[in-house]
Amino acid sequence: MAFECIRSETTADGVLLLTLNDPATRNALGGQLSEEFEGEVERFGQDPALRVLVVTGADPAFCSGANVRGFNQAVAQREAQGAPPPPGPWELLDPAYMADSLHEAMGPAIVRKLWNLQKPTIAAVNGAAYGLGCGVALSCDIRIASEAARFSEAFVRNGLIPADGSAWQLPRLIGLSNTLLLQYTGDAVDGQEAFRMGLCNKVVPHAALMDTTMALATRLAQGPTFSMSLIKMLVHKAQQQDLAEHLAQAARAQQLARQTADHKEGVRAFLEKRPPRFIGR
């Protein structure tokens, strides 16, 4: 399928590489780019032959955030409409129920789609990851940054707040104080500082970014991805569970893992002293 604003490539090992590719906006999210990006993420989630997702941007940016031209149009539309009508009983009881759109009520769709994927995801952050672009990187399981990467919680620069989930995700990665510093100021941090904070897993020279990322993606794609999916859910759920709740759910997950072809293959490979050949089932 031909795309206008992204590149989509699939390797023989089942790695789907999506490259945001709209140089005029520095890969800003909105319009055609968002439609193509979200569509390919959905396809990745549904296709059993696709086992690991890698998201990157066409140099020099990873993703500059939401398209600010769209912000300006929205401001003009709100001003033209005048003051909104007073809220009715339903809005007073549950403001989200009568929100203008699902986007407004539940945040950016791409963040939810990435976060809820039942397969491994990697962000190869090659340049500026600003605002929602930073949120896209945070919604991936693993972040590998180039030395040219820049991360910024830029929302405050436009008088906005981080409604992309990063106020939930960042404290779990870098702590409360670091989160508030980044979100109060909107200042950008480079790859080395992001690594020091714990915002990314690894920082590498720019020329080595894609080779490093694809080597990891290929390794994961050759692994027992069904078990990885269970691991991902357990890690996500554990953030809101006590230990007893977590252990009970982990025991159920282990029962499922023991029934897979990959578990049987792993045991056979160990006994036969050879590398396992996992199939993700």
NUFINU-723968 format. One line per field, with one value per residue (C-alpha): x, y, z. Coordinates in steps of 0.1 Angstrom, whole numbers, always signed. Last residue first. Example, Ala and Ser with C-alpha at 12.3 -4.5 7.8 and 13.67 -1.06 7.14 Angstrom:
<nodes>
c1: +137; +123
c2: -11; -45
c3: +71; +78
</nodes>
This chain:
<nodes>
c1: +22; +49; +68; +100; +129; +151; +189; +204; +215; +189; +176; +174; +159; +132; +123; +121; +101; +75; +72; +69; +41; +21; +3; +29; +24; -13; -6; +21; -4; -28; +1; +10; -26; -24; +11; +0; -31; -9; +18; -6; -19; -20; +15; +14; -12; +12; +40; +16; +2; +36; +47; +17; +25; +61; +49; +30; +62; +83; +115; +126; +107; +126; +160; +149; +137; +170; +191; +166; +172; +210; +212; +187; +205; +241; +246; +231; +256; +238; +216; +199; +168; +152; +135; +157; +170; +205; +192; +172; +203; +224; +196; +191; +167; +142; +127; +88; +93; +65; +64; +101; +105; +73; +85; +119; +103; +78; +101; +118; +100; +69; +66; +67; +38; +9; +18; +27; -8; -14; -31; +2; -12; -16; -5; +13; +48; +32; +26; +64; +71; +104; +127; +157; +175; +207; +227; +203; +177; +165; +131; +114; +77; +63; +38; +67; +78; +43; +41; +73; +58; +27; +48; +82; +103; +131; +156; +163; +141; +139; +107; +103; +72; +67; +33; -2; -7; -26; +0; +4; -34; -40; -13; -24; -60; -50; -69; -101; -128; -112; -103; -137; -154; -173; -175; -210; -199; -166; -184; -203; -229; -227; -226; -257; -276; -270; -239; -243; -240; -206; -194; -187; -187; -162; -138; -139; -134; -104; -88; -94; -77; -47; -44; -45; -17; +2; +3; +6; +41; +74; +79; +112; +129; +160; +155; +125; +110; +110; +86; +96; +69; +76; +57; +39; +28; -1; -16; -42; -19; +3; -28; -40; -5; -7; -40; -29; +1; -18; -46; -21; +0; -31; -45; -25; +7; +38; +66; +89; +59; +74; +94; +63; +78; +69; +88; +71; +92; +72; +95; +82; +115; +115; +114; +84; +85; +60; +70; +47; +32; +19; +14; +13; +0
c2: -194; -169; -193; -200; -219; -226; -226; -260; -281; -309; -306; -268; -269; -294; -272; -240; -259; -270; -235; -221; -245; -229; -245; -236; -199; -201; -216; -189; -162; -176; -176; -141; -130; -145; -131; -96; -95; -107; -82; -52; -40; -7; -7; -45; -42; -28; -53; -82; -71; -68; -102; -118; -103; -114; -150; -148; -133; -163; -149; -144; -111; -100; -106; -89; -58; -57; -58; -33; -8; -10; -8; +20; +41; +35; +66; +88; +75; +55; +62; +34; +27; +61; +83; +69; +103; +96; +82; +114; +134; +115; +117; +155; +173; +199; +224; +225; +243; +230; +196; +189; +201; +183; +150; +154; +160; +132; +103; +94; +64; +60; +98; +99; +76; +93; +129; +115; +102; +125; +153; +171; +205; +236; +272; +267; +265; +243; +216; +212; +181; +179; +151; +158; +131; +138; +114; +88; +74; +38; +38; +5; -4; +23; +48; +70; +75; +85; +109; +126; +132; +145; +173; +172; +142; +160; +137; +100; +84; +47; +38; +1; -20; -56; -72; -70; -34; -14; +14; +19; +22; +43; +68; +69; +77; +110; +115; +99; +125; +150; +124; +106; +138; +169; +155; +144; +115; +132; +158; +132; +146; +182; +172; +150; +178; +204; +226; +263; +270; +277; +313; +324; +301; +323; +322; +284; +282; +305; +285; +253; +267; +278; +244; +227; +249; +236; +201; +178; +168; +175; +138; +120; +149; +154; +129; +108; +95; +62; +35; -1; -28; -64; -96; -91; -125; -126; -95; -77; -55; -46; -36; -13; +3; +7; +25; +47; +59; +64; +84; +104; +113; +123; +148; +153; +144; +165; +147; +178; +196; +200; +168; +145; +110; +91; +59; +26; -5; -38; -66; -100; -118; -114; -76; -54; -18; +11; +46; +74; +107; +99; +61; +35; +0
c3: +199; +189; +166; +187; +172; +203; +200; +206; +236; +230; +266; +263; +228; +240; +269; +248; +221; +247; +260; +225; +216; +244; +273; +299; +290; +298; +332; +338; +331; +357; +383; +373; +380; +415; +421; +411; +434; +464; +456; +455; +422; +403; +387; +385; +357; +332; +341; +340; +307; +291; +305; +290; +256; +260; +265; +232; +217; +224; +207; +171; +170; +201; +185; +153; +173; +192; +160; +144; +171; +171; +133; +133; +158; +148; +127; +154; +180; +208; +238; +256; +277; +274; +301; +328; +340; +329; +295; +289; +298; +272; +246; +249; +272; +259; +283; +285; +318; +340; +323; +324; +360; +371; +356; +372; +406; +404; +393; +360; +347; +368; +370; +332; +324; +342; +333; +299; +292; +262; +281; +288; +297; +274; +274; +241; +257; +285; +260; +251; +272; +254; +243; +220; +201; +182; +204; +191; +215; +221; +238; +249; +255; +233; +248; +259; +223; +213; +242; +232; +198; +216; +230; +213; +202; +183; +167; +160; +187; +177; +196; +203; +206; +218; +212; +228; +217; +243; +248; +211; +204; +235; +225; +189; +199; +216; +249; +262; +262; +238; +213; +218; +207; +219; +255; +267; +289; +299; +320; +341; +365; +354; +317; +322; +341; +314; +311; +302; +264; +251; +248; +212; +182; +163; +192; +193; +156; +157; +185; +166; +135; +155; +172; +137; +126; +157; +143; +172; +183; +165; +158; +154; +137; +114; +99; +90; +122; +141; +152; +155; +160; +168; +158; +125; +112; +136; +119; +141; +162; +132; +112; +140; +141; +103; +105; +133; +113; +81; +98; +119; +89; +68; +93; +125; +141; +132; +113; +111; +96; +60; +65; +67; +70; +102; +97; +106; +108; +112; +124; +113; +108; +71; +76; +70; +58; +62; +53; +65; +52; +17; +18; -9; +0
</nodes>
